[in-house]
Amino acid sequence: MFEKGFLLGAATAAHQVEGNNVNSDDWALEQMPYSDFIEPSGIACDHYHRYEEDIRLMAEAGLNAYRFSVEWARIEPEEGKFDDNEIEHYRNVIRCCRQYGLTPIVTMFHFTSPVWLIRRGGWEDERTPEAFAAYCRYVAQQLGDEMEYVCTINEANMGLQVAKVMERYKRQAMAAQEGTVQVGMNLAGLMERAKKAAEEKAKIFGTPAPKVFVGGLSAAGDEIIIKAHRAAAAAMKEVCPHLKTGLSLSLHDMQIGEAYAEDAAAHRKAEEEWDEEFLHYLNAISGDDFLGVQNYTRSLQGPDGILPVPAGAETTQMDYEFYPEGLAHVIRKVAEDFKGELLVTENGIATADDTRRVEFIRRALEGVAGCIRDGIPVKGYMYWSALDNFEWQKGYSMTFGLIAVDRETLARTPKPSLAYLGSFV
């Protein structure tokens, strides 16, 4: 289905698989007695020590690429102090990929920050772009000769997306206070828990509302992320001009709800959502070598915003609608305005039924192949995720992986979907 040179692989993020990321903001948040995380990441999948086993399993299944992230909090645990031992660790990961015939696709930042960065203002602080660029420059100086595709920031638009979700949640909570939710809720208890969590955050970060990357950012914070990307890409290119640099975006297949097909307000709402999710980043990415496209489902729009998943539709463990066709729709939409290379840096499904994962992959890749036939420069597809891993605040309850990980022994068991994905190479 794909010509020689097409990158077909799987993806992970450092904090979600490596374990013991003790100098990061998420690690600190997970340890709080009133944490929003249902469980701490702990040792995760111990990918930090077992990366060769995991890379070998991917290679044996036929994959030819691996997208992973280096961890800023490991490499620069204190401001301005870089850990050469950690650089050597990631050099070994990159060389292991090469040894097994996998092209490494490196992400410089995948959601987790050093605690020191958050203490001084995080992703709402004007100094963050300079700090991020300095870290990226250092990594490029050390490892650039062994890298090719480098993604600066994973899902650069996630801060705005989380802010919108939080605003919707606040409105729903207000409605509950007004007595419109017909269910018994311990609002006083929820408010007290939030108060205690804020006190804990203040002790750790010096503020009850630390500006972490996925904590919901303002428009100013979004601009800081854009500046950070530009500064980092320029710094790495200056050191290693051969690097292909870009960022990735979380993108939904924006569709109009069936009942609102002729509703002008619904169409305007969908256009507004797409502008916020993608179009307003065009200036920031216009000079990039590639764009990382990340899609999991579609988003049905009505005149007042996002509609619920249609009644009776198949859903995933994440409560997303099972809709692999969304990937091709998003690729086509993106290609209307972005003319560089496209890499699918994430696309996948959380499910306990691996036959549904196989079906999801089949339909998603058929869509990708169709885009390529129509001349769209899609250079690769990275399934999310290589391993069943730590899904942030949801802990280990979501199984996205092509490889199962026993939570007691950490033993790896490849699922049939791993070999199925590899069969397309």
N, C-alpha and C positions, 0 to 999 in steps of 0.2 A: 504493500500500500504506500510505502514511503521510499524515496530514493536514497541512495548512499549519501551520507553526510547529515541526514536528519537526526537531530538529537532526541532520543527517546529515553526517558529515565524517571526518577522519582525525586522527591524533595523532603527535606527536614529543616528544622530550625534548632539552633544550638540549645537554647534553654529547654526546649521540649523533649530533647533526647539525650543530651550529654550527662546531666546530673550534677548536683553540687555546684551550682552557679552562684556561689555565696556572696559575691560582690555586686550583684545586680539588684535593681529595684524590685523586680518581681519576687526574688527570693525573700527579701525583707518583708514584703506584703504578705507572702504566704505564711510566714511564721507568726503573724499577729494572732492573738486569741480571738479577735473579732474580725478575722480575715474574710474577704469576699470569696476566697478560693475554698472549694469544698474539701480540698486536701492539698498538702504541699507537694512540690515536684520531687524533692528528695534526690534519690539516685537516678530518677527518670528511667531511661533505658540503658544507662551506663554506656552510651555510645562513645563517650570520651575515651573509654578503654577498649571497647568492642567494635570500633569503626571498621577495622579490617574484615572482621567476620561479616558485617552488614554489607560492606562494599563487595565482598566476594559473592555473597548471595545474590546481589543485584546483577553482577557480571555473569554468574552462572546461569541466570534466567534469560540472559540475552540483552539486558539494558546496556546502553552505551554512554549514559550521562548521569551525573548526580549533582543535584543542587543542594547546597548546605550553607549554613552561615557561620562566620567567625564571630566570636562573642567579644564585644567591646569591653564588657566588665571584666573579662579575663585578661585581655591584652593591656588594658589601661586601668588597673584596679584603683589607682590613685591618680589624680590629675597630673599629667605630665610625666608620669612614671610608667614606662612600658616594660612588660614582662617578656624577656627574650625566650624563656622556656615555653611560654604559650605560643609564641610565634613558631617555634620549632614543632610544637604539636600540630599546628595547622599546616605547616609545610609537609609533615609526614602524612596528613590526611590527603593533601593534594597529590603527593607522590604515590600514595596508595591507589588513588583513583587512576592515575596514569598506568600504574603497574597492571591493573586489571582491565584496562582498555576503556575506562569511563572518562568522559570529558568533565572536568570540574566546573560547575557554575557557582560562583561564590557570591554570597550576599553579605554585605558589610554590616547591616543592621536589621535585625528581625525582632522588633518590638521591645527588647530588654535593654536597659541603659545602666551604666555604672551608678551606684548610689550617689557618688559625689556630684554627678551632673544634675541629678534631681534636687539635691540639697541647695544648689545655687540657682534654681529656677527652671531646670528641665527644658521641656519643649515649648515653653513660652518665654525663654530667656534669649536675648539678642546675641549672647556670646556663644550659644550652642552651635551655630553653623561653623564658626572658626574652630571650635573644639573637635567637632565631627570631622572636619577636613584634615585637621592635624593627625587624628587617629588613622584616617584612610590613607593619608600620605605615608605614614610610617609603615602600614601594612603593605602598601604598594612597593615601597623601597625594599622591603624584606622579601616579599613573595611575588611581586609583580611579574618577574620573568617566568613564573610557573603558572600564571593565570591567563585566561582569555576573556571570558564573559564575566563581568562584575556588576552586580546589582547593588546600587548604593543603599537604598531604603526599601524595605518590604512594605507594600501597601501604604504608600505615602499619604493616601487619602483616608486612612483608617481613623485618624483623630477626628475628622469632621463627621464621619459616619457614626462613630460612637457618641459624639455630642448630640446628634439628631435622635439616636435611640434613647439616650438619657433624657432628652427633652420630652419625648413621647411618654416615657415612663413616669416622669414628674407629673404630666397632665393626667395620666391614669390614676396616680396616687391622689391627686387633688380631687378627682372625681370620686374616689373612694371616701375621702373625708366628707364630701358633700352628700354621702348616703346613696349614691347611684349604683354602687356595686353590691349586688345582693349576695354577700357572703360575709361571714364573720372574720374580721381582720384585726389583729393586735397591732394597730398603728402605733400606739404608745411604745410597745416593745420594739418595733422596727426602728422608731426614731431614737430610742435609747441605745440600741445596738450601733446605729450610725454615729451617734455622739461619741461612744466609746472607741469606735474605730478611728474617728477623726483625732481623738486624743493620742492614740497609738501612733498614727501617722506623724503627728506633730513631734513626737519624741524621736522618731527615726529620721525624718526629713526636714524638721524645722518648720513645717507648715501642715495644717490639717487637710490641705487640698493639694498634694504634690502633683506637679504637671508631668505625669508619666505619659508615654507615647499613646497608649490606648485608654487614657482616662477621660477623653472628651476634650478637644482643643478648640480654641477660638479661631476666628479668621486670622488674627495676628499669629497664632501658633502655626496655622497652616502655611503662612508665608515664611515663617522661620524654617519649616521643613523644606519648602521649595529652595530657600537660600542654602540650606545645608546640603541638599542634593547637588546643586550647581557647584558649590565650593568644593565638595568632595570629588565630583567627577573631574573638575579642572585640576585639582591637586594630583589625582592619580594619573591623569593623562600627561601632566608635566613630567612626572617621574617615569612613566611607562606609556609612551604614545601608542603602542600596539593594542592596549586594552580596549575592549568593547564595553562601554559603560551605558547604564540606563537605570531606571527604577521600575518597580512594579506597582500596579494599581488594583484595588479590589473593585471589580466591575460586575454589575448585574445586567441581565438581559431585560431591559425595560420594555414592558408590554402593557397595552391598555386592557383593562378588564373587559370581558366579553359584554357585560351589561352597559359599558360606557364607550362602545366603539365609535359612536357619533358624538360623544360629549367633548366639546372644545376645551372645557376646563381640565378634563382628564388628560388630554393630549398636552396641554400647557404644563401640567404638573409633571408628566413624564419627561418633557423637554428640560424643565428646571432641574429635575433629579439627575439627568444625564450631564447637564452642564456642570453641576456641582461635583459629580463623581468623576468626570473625565475632561470635558472641554476646557474648563478653566485651568487645566494643567498643561495645555498645549504649548504655551510659550516656554514653560520651564523645561519641556522635554524635546523641543523642536530640534536641538542640536545633538540629541542622544543617538547612539548607535543602534539601540534596540529599546523596545518597551516590553516589560513583563506583564502579560495579561493573566489575571487571576479571576476565575469564575466558578461558581458552584451551583447556581440555580437562576431562575428568572424572578423578576419583581413586577407583580401586577399593579397597575396604577389606576386610581379612580380620581375624581375631582378633588378629593380631600387628602390624597396621598396613597400610601401603600395599602393594598387590599389583603385580606387573609388568604391563605392557601385555599384553592377551590375545594369544596366539600367532596370527599371521596378520593382525593388525589393521594398518590403514594408519597410518603414523606420519609426522611432519613432520621437518624438518631439526633441530629441537630435541629429537627423540625423544619428543615428545608424541603421544598417540593423536589421530588425526584425529576430532574429536568436536564439531562445531559446535552440536549440540543441548544441550551443557552450559550454554550461555549462558542460554537460556530457563529451564532447570531452576534455575539459581542465582538468577535474577531472581525467580522465584516463591517460592523459599525465603527470600530476603532480605525480600520484601514481607510475609511473615507477621509480621515483627517491626519492621521499619523502615517508617514510614508517610509519610515525606517523598518528594520527587521522586527519581527514579532516573535517572542518566545512565550509559550504557555508555561508560566512558572509555577502555577498551582491550578489544579482541577481534580476533584475527587469526591468521595462520598463516605460518610460515616454510617456503617451498617454492620450488623452481626451476620448477615447473609451474604457470603462471598459471591454467590451466583448473581446477586444484584450488582455487586461491584463489577463483575465481568461484563454485565450488560451495560452498565454505565460507561465503562471504558470503551466498549465496542461502539456505542452510539456517539460518544464524544469524539473518538478518533475518526469515525466516518465523516463527521462534520469538519474536522481539521483537514482531512484529505480533500474534501470538496473545496475548501477555501484555497488550498494550494493549487488545485487544478484550475481555479479561476484567477490565478496569478498573484495571489496575496502572499507576501514573503514570510510565511511562518517557518521558522527554522528549528523549532523543537517543541516538545511536550513533556512537562514534568508532572507526573501524578502526585497528588498529596494524599497520603504520605507514604514514605518507604516503610515506616514502622507504626504500629499502634503506640501512640505516645501521649504526652501530657497536653491536654487540650485546655490550657490556661485555667480559667476559673472553674471549668467543668471537670478538671482533674483527669483521671484515667478512664472515665466512663464512655468516651467516644472512641470508636474503633475505625479509624480511617485507613489503617495500614495494609500494605501488601504483605507484610510480615508480622505475624502475631508475636507478642512478647509476654511471656509468663510473668505475672507480677511478683511471684514468690521467688522463682529461680532465675528470671531474666532470660530463660532459654528462648531461642528464636525458632519459629516454625513458619516457613514460607507458605502462603496461601496459594491456591490455584490461580488467583488473579495476577500474581507476580509473573508466573510463566506465561500467562495469557498476554500481559502487556509486552513481555519480551519477544513474543512471537511476531510482533509487528516490525521488528528491526530487520 
